[in-house]
C-alpha cells in the first residue's frame, strides 16, 4: 500500500513502506506539472506499487514524462526498466555511467546479488533493461523543463559514480538520493554517509560542498522524507564523513578488523545519540571505506 502525501507545492512523497532486506524506507517523489516526473522509483516491487499510488493523486501514469532515478542502485533505480516497459512514452533520465548498466543490466544484477542475496528477485523483483530509445542521458548542469518548474541536474559522485542530484526551482528543494547521507528513524539529526563499494569519500566530500553551495530550503531524502533544516543537515553529514574517514583509516593503520572498526563507529555515534544502534546499511557500508583506504 502506497501512502501519498503532498509535502511541498505540487510535490508528493509516495511511501512504499520498508524494504525486506535492509529495512529501509522506500520513498519516491512525484512532481506534478505539465510534464510530471517521478524521482527514485526504487526496486521493481516498489515501482509496481507506485503505479497504483499515482491514481490516489489523480494522475494517470501514462502522463508521466520522466522517471528519474538519482542512481541505479536497486533501491533507487531497480524498477526503472519495469516502469519503462509499462510506460513506453516515458523517458528515463540517467547519468551516462548508469545508462550502459540499465541498457544491459547483467553486471548490475551480479552486483545486486552480492549485496541483497541470490534470491533478491523473490522480494524486490527483477531488474529489467531500459530500452535505449526511452533513455534521456543527461550532462552535468543540464536543466529539465517540466512546466512551472525546472530541475537542474548535478553530477554527485561519492556514494556511486553514476549519482545525480536534482535542484527544483519551484521549491528550492534538493532531491539528493544518497549523496547527502542516510537518515535513520532513531537518529533524525544524524545523516550518515553510506559507502557501499565502490565508494570514494573524497568525491563524496566534494559533492557535499557543491550541493551546500546551492543553499536549498529543503532536502528530499529517498529513504526518509523531506527535511527542512537543510543547512544544518548538510553540515552534519560533512562533519560525520570527515570523522568516519579519520576513525576508519586510523583503525586500519592499527591493524584492527572490521568488527572492531564497527565498534569504533558506534562509539562515535553514541557521542551524539546515547542509545544509538548502528543501522544495518551503515554497518554494511563500512566495507566501502575499508576498500577505499586499503586501495589508496
MARTI-382714 format. One record per residue (C-alpha): residue in three letters; x, y, z. Coordinates in nm, 2 decimals, padded with zeros to 4 digits. Layout:
REC    r       x       y       z
REC  ALA       X       Y       Z
...
// end
This chain:
REC    r       x       y       z
REC  UNK   00.00   00.00   00.00
REC  UNK   00.14   00.34  -00.10
REC  UNK   00.10   00.64   00.13
REC  UNK   00.08   00.95  -00.08
REC  UNK   00.12   01.29   00.08
REC  UNK   00.17   01.65  -00.05
REC  UNK   00.49   01.77   00.12
REC  UNK   00.56   02.08  -00.08
REC  UNK   00.40   02.28  -00.36
REC  UNK   00.29   02.03  -00.63
REC  UNK   00.54   01.78  -00.47
REC  UNK   00.42   01.44  -00.33
REC  UNK   00.60   01.18  -00.14
REC  UNK   00.50   00.82  -00.22
REC  UNK   00.59   00.59   00.07
REC  UNK   00.60   00.22  -00.02
REC  UNK   00.70   00.10   00.32
REC  UNK   01.02  -00.07   00.43
REC  UNK   01.23  -00.29   00.20
REC  UNK   01.26  -00.65   00.33
REC  UNK   01.64  -00.67   00.33
REC  UNK   01.79  -00.36   00.49
REC  UNK   01.46  -00.23   00.64
REC  UNK   01.50   00.10   00.46
REC  UNK   01.20   00.33   00.39
REC  UNK   01.12   00.33   00.02
REC  UNK   01.01   00.69  -00.07
REC  UNK   00.97   00.81  -00.42
REC  UNK   00.87   01.17  -00.52
REC  UNK   00.61   01.28  -00.77
REC  UNK   00.64   01.63  -00.92
REC  UNK   00.31   01.74  -01.06
REC  UNK   00.34   01.97  -01.36
REC  UNK   00.27   02.00  -01.73
REC  UNK   00.53   01.72  -01.77
REC  UNK   00.52   01.52  -01.44
REC  UNK   00.83   01.35  -01.31
REC  UNK   00.88   01.05  -01.08
REC  UNK   01.20   01.06  -00.88
REC  UNK   01.37   00.75  -00.73
REC  UNK   01.11   00.48  -00.81
REC  UNK   01.31   00.22  -00.61
REC  UNK   01.30  -00.16  -00.68
REC  UNK   01.06  -00.33  -00.92
REC  UNK   00.84  -00.44  -00.63
REC  UNK   00.82  -00.08  -00.51
REC  UNK   00.77   00.06  -00.86
REC  UNK   00.48  -00.17  -00.92
REC  UNK   00.31  -00.02  -00.61
REC  UNK   00.38   00.33  -00.74
REC  UNK   00.16   00.28  -01.05
REC  UNK  -00.14   00.23  -00.82
REC  UNK  -00.03   00.51  -00.59
REC  UNK  -00.04   00.77  -00.87
REC  UNK  -00.42   00.70  -00.90
REC  UNK  -00.46   00.83  -00.54
REC  UNK  -00.33   01.17  -00.66
REC  UNK  -00.55   01.16  -00.96
REC  UNK  -00.26   01.13  -01.21
REC  UNK  -00.28   00.89  -01.50
REC  UNK   00.06   00.71  -01.50
REC  UNK   00.06   00.75  -01.88
REC  UNK   00.10   01.12  -01.83
REC  UNK   00.45   01.07  -01.67
REC  UNK   00.71   01.25  -01.88
REC  UNK   01.01   01.14  -01.68
REC  UNK   01.13   00.87  -01.45
REC  UNK   01.44   00.99  -01.27
REC  UNK   01.65   00.75  -01.05
REC  UNK   01.92   00.95  -00.87
REC  UNK   02.14   00.65  -00.93
REC  UNK   02.09   00.29  -01.05
REC  UNK   02.13   00.10  -00.72
REC  UNK   01.85  -00.14  -00.68
REC  UNK   01.67   00.06  -00.41
REC  UNK   01.66   00.37  -00.63
REC  UNK   01.65   00.27  -00.99
REC  UNK   01.60  -00.11  -00.99
REC  UNK   01.24  -00.06  -01.11
REC  UNK   01.32   00.18  -01.39
REC  UNK   01.31  -00.09  -01.66
REC  UNK   00.98  -00.23  -01.53
REC  UNK   00.82   00.12  -01.54
REC  UNK   00.97   00.19  -01.89
REC  UNK   00.80  -00.13  -02.01
REC  UNK   00.47  -00.02  -01.87
REC  UNK   00.50   00.34  -01.99
REC  UNK   00.66   00.33  -02.33
REC  UNK   00.62   00.70  -02.39
REC  UNK   00.80   00.80  -02.07
REC  UNK   01.17   00.89  -02.07
REC  UNK   01.41   00.75  -01.81
REC  UNK   01.67   01.02  -01.71
REC  UNK   02.01   00.87  -01.64
REC  UNK   02.37   00.96  -01.57
REC  UNK   02.59   00.85  -01.87
REC  UNK   02.76   00.59  -01.65
REC  UNK   02.43   00.45  -01.54
REC  UNK   02.28   00.43  -01.88
REC  UNK   02.50   00.15  -02.00
REC  UNK   02.42  -00.06  -01.69
REC  UNK   02.04  -00.03  -01.75
REC  UNK   02.07  -00.09  -02.12
REC  UNK   02.22  -00.43  -02.03
REC  UNK   02.17  -00.49  -01.65
REC  UNK   02.36  -00.82  -01.63
REC  UNK   02.66  -00.67  -01.44
REC  UNK   02.43  -00.47  -01.22
REC  UNK   02.23  -00.79  -01.14
REC  UNK   02.56  -00.96  -01.04
REC  UNK   02.65  -00.67  -00.80
REC  UNK   02.29  -00.67  -00.66
REC  UNK   02.32  -01.04  -00.58
REC  UNK   02.64  -00.97  -00.38
REC  UNK   02.46  -00.71  -00.16
REC  UNK   02.10  -00.83  -00.15
REC  UNK   02.14  -01.21  -00.19
REC  UNK   02.09  -01.46  -00.46
REC  UNK   01.71  -01.46  -00.43
REC  UNK   01.66  -01.08  -00.43
REC  UNK   01.41  -01.11  -00.71
REC  UNK   01.16  -01.30  -00.49
REC  UNK   01.11  -01.00  -00.27
REC  UNK   01.24  -00.70  -00.46
REC  UNK   01.15  -00.80  -00.82
REC  UNK   01.37  -00.84  -01.13
REC  UNK   01.59  -00.57  -01.28
REC  UNK   01.47  -00.53  -01.64
REC  UNK   01.66  -00.34  -01.91
REC  UNK   01.55   00.01  -02.02
REC  UNK   01.51   00.04  -02.40
REC  UNK   01.77   00.27  -02.54
REC  UNK   01.50   00.48  -02.72
REC  UNK   01.35   00.57  -02.38
REC  UNK   01.68   00.68  -02.22
REC  UNK   01.75   01.05  -02.17
REC  UNK   02.11   01.07  -02.08
REC  UNK   02.20   01.39  -01.90
REC  UNK   02.51   01.61  -01.86
REC  UNK   02.62   01.79  -01.55
REC  UNK   02.43   02.12  -01.52
REC  UNK   02.15   02.02  -01.76
REC  UNK   01.81   02.18  -01.70
REC  UNK   01.50   01.97  -01.75
REC  UNK   01.19   02.18  -01.81
REC  UNK   00.87   02.04  -01.66
REC  UNK   00.64   02.35  -01.70
REC  UNK   00.62   02.58  -01.40
REC  UNK   00.93   02.43  -01.25
REC  UNK   01.28   02.33  -01.37
REC  UNK   01.51   02.06  -01.25
REC  UNK   01.88   02.13  -01.27
REC  UNK   02.10   01.82  -01.28
REC  UNK   02.42   01.80  -01.07
REC  UNK   02.66   01.51  -01.10
REC  UNK   02.70   01.39  -00.74
REC  UNK   02.97   01.11  -00.72
REC  UNK   03.10   00.96  -00.40
REC  UNK   02.82   00.72  -00.29
REC  UNK   02.82   00.60  -00.66
REC  UNK   03.00   00.73  -00.97
REC  UNK   02.67   00.74  -01.16
REC  UNK   02.48   00.95  -00.90
REC  UNK   02.30   01.27  -00.98
REC  UNK   02.12   01.52  -00.76
REC  UNK   01.83   01.75  -00.87
REC  UNK   01.76   02.11  -00.77
REC  UNK   01.40   02.21  -00.81
REC  UNK   01.33   02.57  -00.90
REC  UNK   00.97   02.57  -00.76
REC  UNK   01.05   02.47  -00.40
REC  UNK   01.42   02.55  -00.39
REC  UNK   01.45   02.19  -00.28
REC  UNK   01.72   01.93  -00.35
REC  UNK   01.64   01.57  -00.44
REC  UNK   01.96   01.41  -00.30
REC  UNK   01.93   01.04  -00.33
REC  UNK   02.21   00.91  -00.11
REC  UNK   02.45   01.20  -00.19
REC  UNK   02.38   01.37   00.15
REC  UNK   02.37   01.06   00.36
REC  UNK   02.11   00.82   00.51
REC  UNK   01.88   00.93   00.80
REC  UNK   01.75   00.65   01.03
REC  UNK   01.43   00.70   01.23
REC  UNK   01.62   00.69   01.56
REC  UNK   01.88   00.94   01.46
REC  UNK   01.68   01.21   01.26
REC  UNK   01.96   01.47   01.31
REC  UNK   02.24   01.24   01.21
REC  UNK   02.27   01.18   00.83
REC  UNK   02.52   00.90   00.78
REC  UNK   02.73   00.90   00.46
REC  UNK   02.68   00.55   00.31
REC  UNK   02.98   00.39   00.14
REC  UNK   02.90   00.05  -00.01
REC  UNK   03.18  -00.04  -00.25
REC  UNK   03.29   00.12  -00.48
REC  UNK   03.30   00.43  -00.25
REC  UNK   03.50   00.74  -00.29
REC  UNK   03.49   00.96   00.03
REC  UNK   03.69   01.24  -00.14
REC  UNK   03.44   01.27  -00.42
REC  UNK   03.16   01.24  -00.16
REC  UNK   03.31   01.54   00.03
REC  UNK   03.33   01.74  -00.29
REC  UNK   02.97   01.66  -00.37
REC  UNK   02.86   01.77  -00.03
REC  UNK   03.03   02.10  -00.07
REC  UNK   02.89   02.15  -00.42
REC  UNK   02.53   02.08  -00.30
REC  UNK   02.58   02.30   00.01
REC  UNK   02.66   02.59  -00.23
REC  UNK   02.30   02.57  -00.37
REC  UNK   02.16   02.67  -00.03
REC  UNK   01.84   02.46  -00.06
REC  UNK   01.54   02.53   00.16
REC  UNK   01.47   02.16   00.19
REC  UNK   01.62   01.82   00.11
REC  UNK   01.42   01.53  -00.02
REC  UNK   01.57   01.20   00.11
REC  UNK   01.48   00.88  -00.07
REC  UNK   01.49   00.67   00.24
REC  UNK   01.35   00.92   00.49
REC  UNK   01.13   01.20   00.35
REC  UNK   01.17   01.58   00.34
REC  UNK   01.39   01.77   00.58
REC  UNK   01.36   02.15   00.61
REC  UNK   01.68   02.22   00.81
REC  UNK   01.90   02.17   00.50
REC  UNK   02.20   02.38   00.60
REC  UNK   02.23   02.20   00.94
REC  UNK   02.19   01.85   00.79
REC  UNK   02.44   01.92   00.52
REC  UNK   02.69   02.05   00.77
REC  UNK   02.64   01.74   00.99
REC  UNK   02.68   01.49   00.71
REC  UNK   03.01   01.66   00.61
REC  UNK   03.13   01.65   00.97
REC  UNK   03.04   01.29   01.00
REC  UNK   03.21   01.19   00.68
REC  UNK   03.53   01.35   00.79
REC  UNK   03.51   01.19   01.13
REC  UNK   03.44   00.84   00.99
REC  UNK   03.73   00.86   00.74
REC  UNK   03.96   00.95   01.03
REC  UNK   03.83   00.67   01.26
REC  UNK   03.84   00.40   00.99
REC  UNK   04.17   00.50   00.84
REC  UNK   04.34   00.51   01.18
REC  UNK   04.19   00.18   01.28
REC  UNK   04.32   00.01   00.96
REC  UNK   04.67   00.15   01.03
REC  UNK   04.65  -00.01   01.37
REC  UNK   04.56  -00.34   01.22
REC  UNK   04.20  -00.36   01.35
REC  UNK   03.94  -00.58   01.19
REC  UNK   03.60  -00.48   01.06
REC  UNK   03.42  -00.59   01.38
REC  UNK   03.64  -00.36   01.59
REC  UNK   03.60  -00.08   01.33
REC  UNK   03.22  -00.11   01.35
REC  UNK   03.25  -00.07   01.73
REC  UNK   03.45   00.24   01.69
REC  UNK   03.19   00.39   01.45
REC  UNK   02.92   00.31   01.70
REC  UNK   03.12   00.47   01.98
REC  UNK   03.13   00.79   01.77
REC  UNK   02.76   00.79   01.71
REC  UNK   02.69   00.75   02.07
REC  UNK   02.87   01.07   02.15
REC  UNK   02.57   01.24   01.97
REC  UNK   02.28   00.99   02.04
REC  UNK   02.34   00.80   02.36
REC  UNK   02.12   00.50   02.27
REC  UNK   02.22   00.48   01.90
REC  UNK   02.25   00.15   01.72
REC  UNK   02.44   00.10   01.40
REC  UNK   02.19   00.08   01.11
REC  UNK   02.24  -00.23   00.90
REC  UNK   02.30  -00.03   00.59
REC  UNK   02.56   00.18   00.77
REC  UNK   02.74  -00.12   00.91
REC  UNK   02.74  -00.29   00.57
REC  UNK   02.89   00.03   00.42
REC  UNK   03.19   00.02   00.64
REC  UNK   03.34  -00.22   00.38
REC  UNK   03.33   00.06   00.13
REC  UNK   03.55   00.28   00.35
REC  UNK   03.79  -00.01   00.42
REC  UNK   03.82  -00.09   00.05
REC  UNK   03.89   00.28  -00.03
REC  UNK   04.17   00.32   00.22
REC  UNK   04.33  -00.01   00.15
REC  UNK   04.34   00.06  -00.22
REC  UNK   04.47   00.41  -00.15
// end
